[in-house]
């Protein structure tokens, strides 16, 4: 059974930082491209950051470039999202996703709220 469990969300002030974690089980983690998405109320889910296998290439949404960093620890089957210089518009539910070929698995999400 595949499980992705996010943690680390919460309330932060503008300019602050948070670190999200997503622990995976039931998958051969190193095979999977790991992604972070977010969805704000009334908006579509958007890709925030992605990291391919073996610490490969990363992709970031323009809105988070230079502020967010995705990383992974294959030994711990965990992907991270370090968020700095947070802005109120970063407020959203953040989801991690694991993708391999046509299979995509999702976590339950963790809420991030940034106050101005």
C-alpha positions as CSV (number, residue, x, y, z in Angstrom):
1,X,0.0,0.0,0.0
2,X,1.4,3.3,-1.1
3,X,1.4,6.1,1.4
4,X,2.7,9.6,1.2
5,X,2.5,11.6,4.5
6,X,3.2,15.3,4.5
7,X,4.2,17.3,7.6
8,X,5.7,20.6,8.5
9,X,2.9,22.9,7.5
10,X,1.5,25.6,9.8
11,X,1.3,29.3,10.3
12,X,4.1,31.6,9.4
13,X,4.6,35.3,9.1
14,X,5.5,37.0,5.8
15,X,9.2,36.8,5.3
16,X,9.4,33.6,7.4
17,X,10.3,30.1,6.6
18,X,8.8,26.6,6.8
19,X,10.1,23.2,5.8
20,X,7.7,20.6,4.5
21,X,8.5,16.9,4.5
22,X,6.8,14.1,2.7
23,X,7.6,10.5,3.8
24,X,6.8,7.7,1.4
25,X,6.2,4.1,1.9
26,X,5.1,1.2,-0.3
27,X,7.1,2.4,-3.3
28,X,10.7,2.1,-4.5
29,X,11.3,5.7,-3.7
30,X,14.4,6.2,-5.8
31,X,12.5,5.3,-9.0
32,X,10.0,8.1,-8.5
33,X,10.0,11.7,-9.6
34,X,8.9,13.7,-6.6
35,X,6.7,16.8,-6.8
36,X,5.2,19.4,-4.6
37,X,1.8,21.0,-5.6
38,X,-0.3,23.5,-3.9
39,X,-3.9,24.5,-4.1
40,X,-5.4,27.7,-2.7
41,X,-9.1,28.2,-2.1
42,X,-10.9,28.8,-5.4
43,X,-7.8,28.1,-7.4
44,X,-6.6,25.2,-9.4
45,X,-3.8,22.9,-8.1
46,X,-0.5,24.1,-9.4
47,X,3.0,22.5,-9.6
48,X,5.4,24.2,-7.2
49,X,8.5,22.1,-7.5
50,X,9.7,18.8,-9.0
51,X,12.8,16.7,-8.6
52,X,13.6,13.8,-10.8
53,X,15.3,10.6,-9.8
54,X,18.9,10.3,-8.5
55,X,19.0,13.9,-7.4
56,X,18.5,14.9,-11.0
57,X,16.9,17.9,-12.5
58,X,14.6,20.3,-10.6
59,X,11.8,22.5,-11.9
60,X,10.2,25.4,-10.0
61,X,7.2,27.5,-10.6
62,X,8.2,31.0,-11.5
63,X,6.4,32.3,-8.4
64,X,8.7,30.4,-6.0
65,X,12.1,30.5,-7.8
66,X,14.8,31.7,-5.5
67,X,12.6,31.2,-2.4
68,X,11.8,27.5,-2.4
69,X,14.1,24.5,-2.6
70,X,13.1,20.9,-3.2
71,X,15.4,18.1,-2.1
72,X,15.2,14.4,-1.5
73,X,16.8,11.8,0.7
74,X,16.3,8.4,-1.0
75,X,17.7,6.5,2.0
76,X,14.9,8.0,4.1
77,X,12.3,7.9,1.3
78,X,11.5,11.5,2.0
79,X,11.2,14.6,-0.1
80,X,11.5,18.1,1.4
81,X,10.4,21.6,0.4
82,X,12.3,24.4,2.1
83,X,10.3,27.6,1.8
84,X,11.9,30.9,2.6
85,X,10.8,34.5,2.3
86,X,7.2,33.4,2.5
87,X,4.5,35.6,1.1
88,X,0.7,35.7,1.9
89,X,0.1,34.4,-1.6
90,X,1.9,31.2,-0.7
91,X,-1.0,30.3,1.5
92,X,-2.4,27.0,0.3
93,X,-2.8,23.3,0.9
94,X,0.5,21.7,-0.1
95,X,0.5,18.2,-1.5
96,X,3.4,15.9,-2.4
97,X,3.1,13.5,-5.3
98,X,5.2,10.6,-6.5
99,X,5.3,9.9,-10.2
100,X,6.7,6.8,-12.0
101,X,5.8,6.3,-15.7
102,X,2.0,6.6,-15.7
103,X,1.5,6.1,-11.9
104,X,1.0,9.1,-9.6
105,X,0.4,8.9,-5.9
106,X,-0.7,11.7,-3.7
107,X,-0.4,12.6,-0.1
108,X,-3.2,14.1,2.0
109,X,-1.8,17.6,2.1
110,X,-0.5,19.9,4.7
111,X,-1.8,23.5,5.2
112,X,0.5,26.5,4.9
113,X,-0.9,29.8,6.0
114,X,1.2,33.0,5.7
115,X,0.1,36.1,7.5
116,X,1.0,39.6,6.4
